[in-house]
């Protein structure tokens, strides 16, 4: 099968190479998925799990990518809940070969059924962004109706989903980003937009929750925004500056089949729209993620070429 591989952690995205690999093995409780569309996060090439298995043993070449949508091709021993030929989407395992391949082996519990009326490209943009936004806002941030939340990077793949979910939950949303992101963030439903390059972050006043995907000085300065009893949640790095009278949480997204099913139902009903940008074939991955390329929305890799879709038109 064809797959994108990386061999050396020092080469970064410049080391992405199209390679021929053996068909994957379905271990106990696994399924092999014929991948139709996949997502890739540039930062994952810096994650230890990209280069080592669960026992800490080095593994190269490594297939990156942790979001996928496709069709179940094979069931491993003891696998239940899914069937051969079923359309599924979800997250590939962190410490195993991922989704930038024609086939990949995934733990069945990491996948959810994909409704027939949701395109594979849209589904591949949903797992990490959707679960990160939900877990950050509600599982860790405990956001409720009437509260105020600051969402950093509101026009990005995680931030854009978080804005939509927070607005639907009845929260007041203060979105941040660059000036060019203002129209996008307000169009998603944000009540206020703050340009981090020209406006003072401290001007937003006290809020119940800050959801950060940026890190650095933005994360440090955000601690002062959290009112007593509030929460600072980040996926960027463990906070070094904490709210005086609130909580600070750093987390890594976890698979959740039931929540994926809920999120994709929102997509079907038009209540949630993942940020899909370019759609590129597998052989274009090295070029699509080359340093310096400007991107709007999440780049999705279409592994199986199908007919034109709404995502292509964008």
C-alpha positions as CSV (number, residue, x, y, z in Angstrom):
1,X,0.0,0.0,0.0
2,X,1.0,3.6,-0.4
3,X,1.7,5.7,2.7
4,X,3.4,8.9,3.8
5,X,6.3,8.1,6.1
6,X,8.9,10.0,8.1
7,X,12.3,8.5,9.1
8,X,14.1,11.2,11.0
9,X,12.6,13.5,13.7
10,X,15.2,16.3,12.8
11,X,13.8,16.7,9.2
12,X,10.3,17.9,10.2
13,X,7.7,18.1,7.5
14,X,10.5,18.2,4.9
15,X,11.0,14.6,5.7
16,X,7.5,13.5,4.6
17,X,7.9,10.9,1.8
18,X,5.5,8.8,-0.2
19,X,6.4,5.2,0.3
20,X,5.3,1.6,-0.3
21,X,4.5,-0.3,2.9
22,X,3.1,-3.7,3.8
23,X,-0.7,-4.0,4.5
24,X,-1.2,-3.4,8.2
25,X,-2.0,-6.2,10.7
26,X,-5.2,-6.1,12.7
27,X,-4.4,-7.0,16.3
28,X,-7.0,-8.0,18.9
29,X,-9.9,-5.4,19.1
30,X,-8.6,-3.6,16.0
31,X,-10.1,-2.9,12.6
32,X,-8.2,-2.2,9.4
33,X,-9.7,0.9,7.7
34,X,-9.4,1.7,4.1
35,X,-8.7,5.4,4.5
36,X,-10.7,7.7,2.3
37,X,-9.7,11.0,3.9
38,X,-7.2,11.9,6.6
39,X,-6.0,14.8,8.8
40,X,-2.4,15.7,9.8
41,X,-1.1,18.1,12.5
42,X,2.3,19.6,11.8
43,X,3.2,19.5,15.4
44,X,2.8,15.8,15.7
45,X,6.3,15.2,14.2
46,X,7.6,16.6,17.6
47,X,5.6,14.2,19.7
48,X,7.5,11.3,21.3
49,X,4.7,8.9,20.3
50,X,5.4,9.6,16.6
51,X,8.8,7.9,17.1
52,X,8.2,5.2,19.7
53,X,5.6,2.6,20.4
54,X,3.7,2.1,23.6
55,X,6.6,0.3,25.2
56,X,9.0,3.1,24.3
57,X,10.7,1.2,21.5
58,X,11.8,3.3,18.6
59,X,9.8,2.8,15.4
60,X,10.7,4.0,11.9
61,X,9.6,4.6,9.3
62,X,6.5,6.1,11.0
63,X,3.2,6.9,9.3
64,X,1.9,10.2,10.7
65,X,-1.7,11.5,10.8
66,X,-4.3,10.9,13.5
67,X,-7.7,11.8,12.0
68,X,-9.4,9.6,9.5
69,X,-12.6,8.7,7.7
70,X,-13.0,5.6,5.7
71,X,-14.5,2.1,5.4
72,X,-13.9,-1.0,7.6
73,X,-11.9,-3.5,5.6
74,X,-11.1,-6.1,8.2
75,X,-11.9,-7.0,11.8
76,X,-9.3,-8.2,14.3
77,X,-9.9,-11.0,16.7
78,X,-12.5,-10.1,19.3
79,X,-13.6,-6.9,17.7
80,X,-17.2,-6.0,18.2
81,X,-19.5,-3.0,17.5
82,X,-18.3,-2.5,13.9
83,X,-18.7,-4.5,10.7
84,X,-16.8,-5.0,7.5
85,X,-18.0,-2.4,4.9
86,X,-19.2,0.1,7.5
87,X,-18.3,3.8,7.1
88,X,-16.4,5.1,10.1
89,X,-14.4,8.1,11.3
90,X,-12.3,8.8,14.3
91,X,-8.8,9.0,15.7
92,X,-5.8,6.8,14.9
93,X,-3.7,5.6,17.9
94,X,-1.0,8.0,19.1
95,X,1.8,5.4,19.2
96,X,1.1,3.4,16.1
97,X,1.2,4.1,12.3
98,X,-1.5,6.7,11.5
99,X,-3.9,7.8,8.8
100,X,-1.7,9.1,5.9
101,X,-1.9,5.8,4.2
102,X,-4.3,3.8,2.1
103,X,-5.0,1.4,5.0
104,X,-4.4,1.7,8.7
105,X,-5.1,-0.4,11.8
106,X,-7.0,1.3,14.5
107,X,-8.5,0.3,17.9
108,X,-12.2,-0.1,17.2
109,X,-13.2,1.9,20.3
110,X,-11.5,5.0,18.7
111,X,-14.0,5.0,15.8
112,X,-17.6,6.0,15.4
113,X,-20.1,5.1,12.6
114,X,-20.2,7.7,9.8
115,X,-23.6,8.6,8.5
116,X,-23.9,8.1,4.7
117,X,-24.8,11.8,4.1
118,X,-21.6,13.1,5.7
119,X,-18.6,13.4,3.3
120,X,-15.4,11.7,4.2
121,X,-13.4,15.0,3.9
122,X,-15.7,16.7,6.4
123,X,-15.6,13.8,8.7
124,X,-11.8,13.7,8.7
125,X,-11.6,17.3,9.9
126,X,-13.8,16.6,12.9
127,X,-12.2,14.1,15.4
128,X,-9.3,16.0,17.0
129,X,-10.7,19.5,16.5
130,X,-14.2,18.5,17.7
131,X,-13.2,16.4,20.6
132,X,-10.5,18.9,21.7
133,X,-13.1,21.8,21.6
134,X,-15.7,19.8,23.5
135,X,-13.4,18.4,26.2
136,X,-11.7,21.8,26.7
137,X,-15.0,23.7,27.0
138,X,-17.2,21.3,28.9
139,X,-15.2,18.4,30.4
140,X,-12.4,20.5,31.7
141,X,-13.7,24.0,31.5
142,X,-17.2,23.2,32.9
143,X,-18.8,25.9,30.7
144,X,-22.5,26.6,31.2
145,X,-25.1,29.0,29.8
146,X,-24.6,32.6,30.8
147,X,-20.9,32.3,31.4
148,X,-18.2,34.2,29.4
149,X,-15.4,32.4,27.6
150,X,-12.3,33.7,25.8
151,X,-11.4,31.4,22.9
152,X,-7.9,32.0,21.5
153,X,-7.2,31.1,17.9
154,X,-10.9,31.3,17.2
155,X,-10.6,31.0,13.4
156,X,-8.4,27.8,13.6
157,X,-9.6,24.2,13.4
158,X,-10.1,23.8,17.2
159,X,-11.1,27.4,17.9
160,X,-13.7,27.6,15.2
161,X,-15.5,24.5,16.5
162,X,-15.2,25.8,20.1
163,X,-16.8,29.1,19.1
164,X,-19.8,27.2,17.6
165,X,-20.2,24.9,20.5
166,X,-19.9,27.6,23.1
167,X,-22.4,29.8,21.4
168,X,-24.9,26.9,21.1
169,X,-24.4,26.3,24.8
170,X,-25.6,29.9,25.6
171,X,-22.2,31.3,26.6
172,X,-20.9,34.8,25.7
173,X,-17.9,34.2,23.4
174,X,-14.9,36.6,23.1
175,X,-12.9,35.3,20.2
176,X,-9.2,36.2,19.6
177,X,-6.8,36.0,16.7
178,X,-5.2,38.1,14.0
179,X,-7.0,40.9,12.3
180,X,-7.7,38.8,9.2
181,X,-9.7,36.3,11.4
182,X,-12.3,38.9,12.6
183,X,-14.9,38.2,9.9
184,X,-14.6,34.4,10.3
185,X,-14.9,34.5,14.1
186,X,-17.8,36.8,14.2
187,X,-19.5,34.8,11.4
188,X,-19.3,31.7,13.5
189,X,-21.3,33.5,16.2
190,X,-18.7,35.1,18.5
191,X,-20.0,38.1,20.3
192,X,-16.7,40.1,20.4
193,X,-13.5,39.8,18.5
194,X,-10.1,40.9,19.9
195,X,-7.1,41.3,17.6
196,X,-4.1,40.0,19.6
197,X,-1.7,42.0,17.4
198,X,-3.2,45.4,18.0
199,X,-5.5,45.3,21.0
200,X,-4.9,44.7,24.6
201,X,-5.9,41.2,25.8
202,X,-6.4,42.6,29.3
203,X,-9.2,44.8,28.0
204,X,-11.6,41.9,28.0
205,X,-12.0,42.0,31.8
206,X,-12.7,38.9,34.0
207,X,-14.2,35.8,32.4
208,X,-15.3,32.4,33.6
209,X,-13.1,30.4,31.2
210,X,-10.2,30.8,28.8
211,X,-9.6,28.1,26.2
212,X,-6.1,28.5,24.8
213,X,-4.5,26.8,21.8
214,X,-1.6,29.2,21.3
215,X,0.6,29.0,24.4
216,X,3.5,31.3,25.0
217,X,2.9,34.8,26.3
218,X,-0.8,34.6,25.3
219,X,-1.2,31.7,27.7
220,X,0.7,33.5,30.5
221,X,-1.3,36.7,30.2
222,X,-4.6,34.8,30.1
223,X,-4.2,33.7,33.7
224,X,-5.0,37.2,34.9
225,X,-8.4,37.2,33.0
226,X,-9.8,34.3,35.0
227,X,-12.2,35.4,37.7
228,X,-12.4,33.6,41.1
229,X,-13.6,30.1,40.6
230,X,-12.9,30.2,36.9
231,X,-10.7,28.0,34.7
232,X,-7.8,28.4,32.3
233,X,-7.7,25.5,29.9
234,X,-4.9,24.9,27.4
235,X,-3.7,22.3,24.9
236,X,-0.4,24.1,24.2
237,X,1.7,23.4,27.2
238,X,1.4,23.1,31.0
239,X,0.7,26.6,32.3
240,X,3.5,28.3,34.2
241,X,1.3,31.2,35.3
242,X,-1.9,30.2,37.0
243,X,-5.1,32.1,37.9
244,X,-4.9,33.6,41.4
245,X,-8.2,32.1,42.5
246,X,-9.1,29.6,39.8
247,X,-8.0,26.4,38.1
248,X,-5.4,25.8,35.4
249,X,-5.7,22.7,33.2
250,X,-3.5,21.3,30.5
251,X,-4.9,18.3,28.6
252,X,-4.3,16.0,25.6
253,X,-7.5,15.1,23.7
254,X,-8.8,11.6,24.2
255,X,-10.9,9.4,21.9
256,X,-14.6,9.3,22.6
257,X,-16.9,7.3,20.3
258,X,-20.1,8.6,21.9
259,X,-19.0,12.2,21.6
260,X,-17.9,11.7,18.0
261,X,-21.4,10.4,17.2
262,X,-22.9,13.5,18.9
263,X,-20.6,15.9,17.0
264,X,-21.3,14.3,13.6
265,X,-25.0,14.5,14.2
266,X,-24.6,18.3,14.8
267,X,-22.8,18.4,11.4
268,X,-25.7,16.6,9.7
269,X,-28.2,19.1,11.2
270,X,-26.2,22.1,10.1
271,X,-25.4,23.1,13.7
272,X,-21.6,22.6,13.4
273,X,-19.2,23.2,10.5
274,X,-15.6,22.0,10.7
275,X,-13.0,24.3,9.2
276,X,-12.0,22.5,6.0
277,X,-9.4,24.3,3.9
278,X,-7.4,22.7,1.0
279,X,-8.2,19.1,0.0
280,X,-5.1,17.4,-1.5
281,X,-4.3,13.9,-2.7
282,X,-1.9,11.6,-0.8
283,X,1.0,12.2,-3.2
284,X,0.7,16.0,-2.6
285,X,1.3,15.8,1.2
286,X,5.0,16.8,1.2
287,X,4.1,20.0,-0.9
288,X,0.8,20.7,1.0
289,X,2.6,20.9,4.4
290,X,5.8,22.5,3.2
291,X,7.2,25.3,5.4
292,X,5.9,28.8,4.6
293,X,2.7,27.7,2.9
294,X,-0.2,29.9,3.9
295,X,-3.3,28.0,5.0
296,X,-6.9,28.8,5.7
297,X,-8.8,26.0,7.4
298,X,-7.6,22.5,8.0
299,X,-5.8,20.8,5.1
300,X,-7.4,17.4,4.5
301,X,-5.8,14.6,2.5
302,X,-8.2,12.7,0.2
303,X,-6.7,9.2,0.0
304,X,-9.4,7.7,-2.2
305,X,-10.3,9.9,-5.1
306,X,-14.1,10.3,-5.4
307,X,-16.5,12.6,-7.1
308,X,-16.4,16.4,-6.5
309,X,-18.0,17.5,-3.2
310,X,-18.9,20.7,-1.5
311,X,-15.5,20.6,0.3
312,X,-13.7,20.7,-3.0
313,X,-15.7,23.8,-4.1
314,X,-14.4,25.7,-1.1
